[in-house]
Amino acid sequence: MTRIRNSIAAACLGLLATGAAVSAPGDAAAQDKKHKIFLSMSYIGNDWQAEASNMIKAMAAHPDMAGKVDLQVQVSGPNAQKQIQQINSMVQAGAEAIVVYPISPTALNQVVKNACGKGVVVIAYDAEISEPCAYNVSIDQEEAGRVTAEWLAEKMNGKGNIIAITGVPGTSVDTLRTKAAKAVFSKHPDMKIVAEAPGMWSQAVARTELSKILATQGWDRIDGLWMQVGCFTANQMQLEAGIPEDKLKPCAGEGSNGGRVQMLPAGTAVEGANGAYKPMGAPRISYASPPYSGALALKLAVKKLEGGEIARNTVLPLPVVTSETAKLCAEGTWTEMANGCNVFQPSIVSNPGWFASIFSAETPEVALQAALVGQPEAKK
């Protein structure tokens, strides 16, 4: 199959970073017949947000949706006040629905309540909004923190020093995951978080923060890592420090494809592997907020606008992969993913920070090309 590189996805992210509106194709008359839906993004400086936005745009462009949706995108950055101002402007511009990644679970409540009062459907994805009129689509973030911390405690036999790299401060995602993980660690008196830093869900930021911590701690004092994003990078840094592949520290963290490739047994035949982006049997548990959550939120918003009923809170299954359950996708087809593959060939996905948990039977309109370059699945 054609190998598509993530440079195209990066270009799409660059367009979003301008904060300009992006509309689905169509002439002016057709646009008037479409539902005017805005995407309000907050922090976008990581692979997950780029991938999620690609999947939302792909959903809007799918043949089943393209005639129904006029999608416009705005980016506020990690600034709650700017996101509030943008949502106000969206309502004034005639928004029928707003799909939002909220920078805070509470800061947007009043503007969301005002929007609901004007008949606007507001639906948040991944991170939550606590205003009762809002709809939310997310995993159970506390479960994510708890399950990964319990795995790490078991791997460390309930004792040892931990580095914790958290997410984007202030978001419900970061707060709930971190709180749940620390509750688990508190049950093990001999386990201690010796250093903690916000990783902003970015491999690059995780490397920077780990480098600072290791300048004083050293790998010999660390027994395990709990990282919302960064296990791939942590493994890479250990190899750079001369730690053998079979001595890597156990890491509980994100569902990046690079990390999952590392989880495959050493010697597994993969295409395009190089450097640290190769199978090495790394001791891992890998979970993810599925990047398709935004695409599902858009689909649900359209359903609501068309008179359908949707749940106030949609809780998605938590994708969890361990070193024992990592399964390579040969080509990344929809059928393969439906049959349980959860790791993509490096030759297909060149960016190790790209998130692999893209499959959902609820969103057959979007798959690999949607996550990579914002292109929908062919209509079946």
N, C-alpha and C positions, 0 to 999 in steps of 0.2 A: 504494500500500500504506500501511498505517498507519505513521505515523512515531513511533518509540518513543524517548524521551529517556533519557539516561544517568543522570538523577536517580534512577530506580528502582534502577539498579545501585549507585549510591552508597548508597542506603538499605540494600541487601543487605549492602554492606561494613560499614556501621555496625553491623548486627546481628552480623556475624562478629567485629567488634572487641571485643565484650563477652566473647568466649571461651566463650559458652554453647553447649551442644550443640544441633544442629539435626538433626531426624530426618525421613526421608521419611514422607509421610502413610500412615496405616493404623491399624487398631485393634490392641489389645494382642495378640490371638491371632495376627493376621497377622504382627506384628513378630517373634514368637517363631520363625516359620518362615524369617525372612530372615537373610542373612549380616550379622553385626554388623561394620561397617566404620567406622573412624575416619579423618577427614581432619585431619592435623596441619599447620597452617600456621605459618610463622615470620613474617617481615616482611610486612606487608600494606599499607604506606603508598604504594601506587602503582597505576596503572591496570591494569598487567599482572596483578597478584595478584588484584585484584577480578574481572577478566575470567576468569581461570583458575578461580577458585572458583565463579563463575557457571556455567561449563561443566561442572564436576564435579557440581554440584547438578542441572543439567539432565540429565546422563547418568543420575544416580540416579533421577530422576523420569520417565525415558522408559518407555513401556509395556513395553518388553522388559526393563527393569531394576527397575521399581518393586516388583514382587512378590518380588524377590531381595535387595534391599539395604535395610538399616537404616543410613543414613548419619548420623554424628554428627561435628560440626565443633568443633575447638578451635584457638585462636590463642595462640601463645607470645610473639610479638614477636621482635625480634632478640636473643634471650637463649637461648644453648644450654642452660644449666642448667635453665631453665624448660621448654624443649622436652623435655629428658630426663625431667623429672618428669612431664610430661603423658603421654609415651609409656608410662612405667611404669604410670601410672594407667589408661591405655587397656587395657594387657595385663591388669591386675587386674580390670578391668570386663568382661572376656570378649571382647576384640577377636579377630576371626578374621583380619582384615587391617587394615593401617594404610597409608594413602596419605599421603605426607609430602613437604612442601617443606622440606628440611633447611637450617638456617642455617649448617651446617659440613659438609664432606665426611668429617670424622674424629671430631668431638666426640660424635656419636651412636653410634659403633660398638659400644660395650659394651652400651648399652641395646637396640640393634637385635639384637645377637647373643643377648641374653637372650630377647627376644621370639621370635626364630626358634626358639630352643630349646624354647619352649612351643607351637610349631606355628603361630605367627602369620606370615602373609605380609606382608612389609614391602616396599613399592615406592615409590621416590622419583621425582618428576617434575621436569624442568628441571635443578635442581641435583642433584648426585650424593651417594651415600653409599658409602664405600670398603669397608665391611664386606662380605666375600664372600657372605654369605647374603642380602644385600639385592638387590632388583631395581631397575633404573634405566631411566627413559624420558627421553631428552633429545636435543638436537641435538649435533653435534660442536662444542663451544664454542671449541676452538682454531681450527677452521676458520673460525668466525664472526669471530674476531679477526684471523686472517691475511687472509682474503678482503677484508675492509673496509679493512684497513691497506694492502694492495697497491693497491686502487682509489684510495685517497687519495694514495699515493705517485705513482701514474701521473698523477693530476689535477694534482698540485703539481710535476710534472717532477723529482721527487726532491730538492726543496730548499724550504726555508721553515720558518716557525714554526707549531707546532701547539698547540692547547689540547686536553687529554684530560680528558673527564668519564667516570669509571668507574662501577661499579655499587654493590652492597651488599658492603662489605668482609667477607672471610672466607668467602663462598660460593664453591663451585667454579666457578660461572658467571663471576663477576667475575675471579677469579684466572686462569683459563685464557684468557679472552678478552684480558685486558690483557697477559699474558705473551706471547701469540702476536703481538699487534699491535706490541709493543715490539721483538720479535725482527725484524719486518719493517723497522721504522723504523731499527733499528741498522745495517741494510745500506746506508743512505743517509746518509753523513756530513754532508750539508748539510741534513738534516731534523732539527729539534730540537723536543722537547716543552718549551715555555717555561712551562707551567703545567698542573697536574693537580689534580683534586679529585673526591671521591666524590659521584656524583649520585643514589645510592639508587634508580636506575631511575624517577625522578620528574621530570616536566616542571617542577614548582614548585621542587624542590631544584636542578635544573639551572640555572634562572634565577638563584636566589640565589648559587650558586657562580660562575656566569659573571659576574654583576655584581661580585662581589669581585675576580675576576681582571682584568676590564676596567678597574677603577678604577686599576690600575697599568700594564696593558699597552696598552689601546686597540686598537680594531679595525684601525687602520692598521698595526699590528705583527703581525697575525695573518694567516696565509695559508691555513689549513685547520683543520678540527675533526674529532676522533675522539671520538664520544660514544656510550656504550651506550644512553642515552636523552637526548633534548634537542635534536635537530636542528631540529624544528619551532620550539622556543623560541628557538634561536640565530638562525634566520632572522627570526623576529618581532622580536628585539632589534636585528638589523641594520637592518631597515626603520625601527624607531623611532629609530635613530641617523642616519637620512637616507641610508643606503646604497641605491642603486637595485636593483630586483629583478634586473636583468641583471648585477649586480656582486656577488652573494652569494658568500660563501666556500664552497668545496666542503666537504661534511659527510658523514662516514661514520657512520651511526647506525641507530637503532631503526626498527621497522616501524610506527610510529604512523600513524594514518590522516591526521592533520593534515599530517605531513611528506610523506606520499605524495600528498596533494592538491596540495601545493606543487610537487611534482615534475612534475605534468602540464604540458604546454605552455601558456604564457600565452595567455589567451583561450579556453581550453577551456570549453565550456558545462557548468556544474554547478549543482545546486540547493542553495540555502542557504549559498552561499559569502559570507564577509564578512571584512573586515580582512585579517589574515595567513592566514586559513583559506581560501585560494583558489589556483587554478593560477597558477604564475609561472615554470615551467621551472627550478626550483632545481636546482643540480648536486648530486646525491645518489646514494648507494647505501644501500639500506634493507634491513635483515635483521631477523629476529626469532626468539626462542624461541617456537614456536607455543603460544598459550594453551590449545590443546586437549590438550596433553601430560598434564595432570592427569586429564582425562576419559578419555583412553586408558589411563592408569595404573589408574583405577578399573575400567574394562572388563576389563583384563588380570587384575586382582586377582580379580574374579568368575570369570573363566575358570579361574584356578589353583585357586580354592576348589571349583570344580565338577569337578576332576580333569583339566583340560587342561594342556598344556605351554606355557610361555611362555619367551621368551628372557631370559637373565640381564641383558643390556643391549640395550635397544631404541634404536637411533640413528635419529632422525627426519630427513627431508630438511631441509636448510637453505633457508628461503625467502629468496631474494635478488631484489630489485627495483631497477633503476636508472631514471634519468630516461627512458631509451629504452624500457624495458619496462613502465612503469606503465600499467595498464589499468583504466578506470573501470567499476564495476559499476552498471548502471542502476537495479536494484531490490534487489540483494543476495540474489538467489535462489541456492539450492543449484546449480542448473544453470549459472548464470552463473559461479559460483566454480569449478565443475568444468571450465569452459571457459577458465579462466585469468584472470578479472578479479581484481584485487588492491587496488583503491582504492574506498572507499565514498563515496556522495554525502554532503556535509555535512548535508543535510536528513534523512538516515537516521541518521547518526552525528554527533551534535552536539558530542561531546567530541573535540577534536583529538588528545588523548593516548591515545585508544583504539587498541588494536592490531588491525591488519587481517589478520594471517595466521591465520585461523581455520579454513580449509578442510583437511580430510583425508578421503580415501576410506575410511580405517580407522575414522572416527568419524562415520558418517552420521546418528547419533542427535542430534548437536548442530551447530548452525550459527549464523546471525545472531542469532536471538532468544535462543539459549542464551548467547551472549557478552554480549548487551546486558542481559538481564533474567532469566537462569537458566531459560528455558523450552525444553524439548526440541523437536526437529523432530517433526511429526506422523508417526506410524508409517506407513511406506510399504507 
